[in-house]
């Protein structure tokens, strides 16, 4: 440039600048997507996501532990072997909620630190700004699909049978004095002294013979048993662990009508046994559709559909039986698509939260966090619950169960179009802006 002005001293600097502008009009250079930008934003989201996810899991796990301690009377130390089941049960909603909150916080910080403004100055489009939450949400949705279909059902089944699982821990009591356990709703076990599997001074209180494990349905009188010593024994049967107490020097106090229900006299008897193996009468519960893994749930859906078809072919079957069979079939289908819905929100939640933050464009760090969480939760959960009811009543679970995600996708599309409209409008205003006085724009 300096050489040119020396060769042509008659040219003025504004005129030369004007000719250069005419020769090569300014335009934005074409470029591809920036993977570094997506990795940077994604790493920030992952860091915040890890912290929020840990907080949610600790809160939920603590609540579940307190509930188990109050219901069964076990010390929290005995729950350590099953803590992973307690904390993993809430994964199906902890993953999307943590990702939603993390996206709102990260984009709030990027806006407050003017990093989003810097990205726009370098020509970064809104689509590129959404790559990180969209990619991270898609990967998390795949993980949530596995969790919802395989891990959570097994944990749900274990939670339903928490009493039998805790009974397995009786053999790991350690050594101590005065321990009391609430086994179920109507059975109490008190131990004066214990040393690993060996128990001494055992009191058993049952509300009735059925609670004690006796077959006497006509009697509901309480039973009290005392054994001088005993030992915890367990064995595997049909894939389940059965726990029993090997009691010695057992004294049983029961009502006289337990053996003679027709007897008019009402008094208590005391029985004695030098040795008795007492299986603790806490039976495991069968699986429901929420506790069935994917393969088992698909088989259950086929089974219920076939049962419904068979009932439809029989003319003598009542209408109430047909409605019940149809309701069972639709409930199983709804459960299958509900798991898909809760896996999909791992994608829709962060994308919607990011678009809300970009539209707000506020320097307040927490505003996108609160607005994004409020909008996403208030849109998704009411629509999902209403869709659950509709799919259970009318079928078409693939459509009704996705109403919540459809609502979020519609909001995301409107927000994205509005952002693009604002950007085009702002660019048009800059193009029509009058030049300042004293600045040359060509000859």
PEZI-V745820 format. One record per residue. RES is the residue in one letter. NEAR is the number of other ideal C-beta (glycine too) atoms within 10 Angstrom. Layout:
# PEZI-V745820
RES_NEAR + RES_NEAR
This chain:
# PEZI-V745820
X_8 + X_6 + X_7 + X_10 + X_13 + X_7 + X_8 + X_11 + X_7 + X_6 + X_13 + X_12 + X_10 + X_14 + X_14 + X_16 + X_17 + X_15 + X_12 + X_12 + X_14 + X_11 + X_7 + X_7 + X_6 + X_5 + X_6 + X_7 + X_5 + X_6 + X_9 + X_6 + X_12 + X_14 + X_10 + X_8 + X_17 + X_19 + X_13 + X_14 + X_25 + X_20 + X_12 + X_19 + X_23 + X_14 + X_11 + X_18 + X_23 + X_12 + X_13 + X_17 + X_18 + X_12 + X_13 + X_19 + X_18 + X_11 + X_12 + X_18 + X_19 + X_13 + X_12 + X_19 + X_18 + X_11 + X_13 + X_21 + X_16 + X_10 + X_14 + X_19 + X_16 + X_24 + X_14 + X_12 + X_11 + X_20 + X_21 + X_12 + X_13 + X_19 + X_13 + X_11 + X_20 + X_22 + X_19 + X_19 + X_21 + X_19 + X_19 + X_22 + X_17 + X_22 + X_24 + X_24 + X_19 + X_23 + X_28 + X_27 + X_25 + X_26 + X_32 + X_30 + X_24 + X_28 + X_30 + X_24 + X_18 + X_23 + X_21 + X_16 + X_12 + X_11 + X_16 + X_19 + X_11 + X_11 + X_18 + X_16 + X_9 + X_10 + X_11 + X_16 + X_14 + X_19 + X_12 + X_16 + X_23 + X_20 + X_19 + X_24 + X_28 + X_19 + X_16 + X_24 + X_27 + X_14 + X_13 + X_22 + X_21 + X_12 + X_13 + X_28 + X_17 + X_12 + X_22 + X_21 + X_20 + X_12 + X_17 + X_24 + X_24 + X_16 + X_21 + X_18 + X_19 + X_18 + X_18 + X_17 + X_19 + X_20 + X_21 + X_20 + X_19 + X_23 + X_23 + X_16 + X_18 + X_24 + X_13 + X_13 + X_21 + X_11 + X_9 + X_11 + X_10 + X_10 + X_19 + X_12 + X_20 + X_16 + X_23 + X_18 + X_9 + X_15 + X_21 + X_16 + X_21 + X_15 + X_19 + X_14 + X_15 + X_21 + X_11 + X_13 + X_16 + X_13 + X_24 + X_14 + X_16 + X_23 + X_14 + X_23 + X_16 + X_23 + X_16 + X_18 + X_20 + X_16 + X_21 + X_23 + X_15 + X_15 + X_6 + X_17 + X_10 + X_9 + X_17 + X_14 + X_16 + X_16 + X_24 + X_15 + X_21 + X_16 + X_23 + X_14 + X_16 + X_25 + X_15 + X_21 + X_15 + X_13 + X_10 + X_8 + X_7 + X_6 + X_5 + X_11 + X_13 + X_18 + X_19 + X_19 + X_22 + X_16 + X_23 + X_15 + X_15 + X_21 + X_13 + X_19 + X_13 + X_22 + X_19 + X_15 + X_20 + X_22 + X_12 + X_11 + X_11 + X_6 + X_12 + X_7 + X_7 + X_9 + X_8 + X_14 + X_12 + X_10 + X_12 + X_8 + X_14 + X_8 + X_10 + X_16 + X_11 + X_18 + X_12 + X_22 + X_16 + X_18 + X_12 + X_16 + X_12 + X_9 + X_18 + X_14 + X_19 + X_15 + X_20 + X_22 + X_15 + X_15 + X_10 + X_13 + X_21 + X_14 + X_11 + X_19 + X_19 + X_12 + X_13 + X_20 + X_17 + X_11 + X_14 + X_18 + X_11 + X_11 + X_16 + X_12 + X_8 + X_9 + X_5 + X_4 + X_13 + X_9 + X_7 + X_8 + X_11 + X_14 + X_11 + X_13 + X_19 + X_18 + X_14 + X_17 + X_21 + X_21 + X_18 + X_20 + X_22 + X_24 + X_22 + X_19 + X_19 + X_20 + X_22 + X_18 + X_22 + X_24 + X_22 + X_22 + X_28 + X_25 + X_25 + X_27 + X_31 + X_32 + X_23 + X_28 + X_31 + X_29 + X_24 + X_24 + X_28 + X_20 + X_17 + X_16 + X_14 + X_14 + X_11 + X_13 + X_17 + X_13 + X_18 + X_28 + X_23 + X_13 + X_19 + X_26 + X_19 + X_12 + X_16 + X_28 + X_14 + X_10 + X_20 + X_24 + X_13 + X_13 + X_19 + X_20 + X_12 + X_13 + X_25 + X_21 + X_11 + X_17 + X_24 + X_17 + X_12 + X_11 + X_15 + X_13 + X_24 + X_13 + X_14 + X_24 + X_27 + X_20 + X_21 + X_26 + X_22 + X_16 + X_19 + X_23 + X_16 + X_12 + X_18 + X_19 + X_11 + X_12 + X_20 + X_17 + X_10 + X_12 + X_18 + X_13 + X_10 + X_13 + X_13 + X_10 + X_9 + X_11 + X_10 + X_10 + X_9 + X_7 + X_7 + X_7 + X_8 + X_5 + X_8 + X_6 + X_5 + X_6 + X_8 + X_14 + X_10 + X_11 + X_11
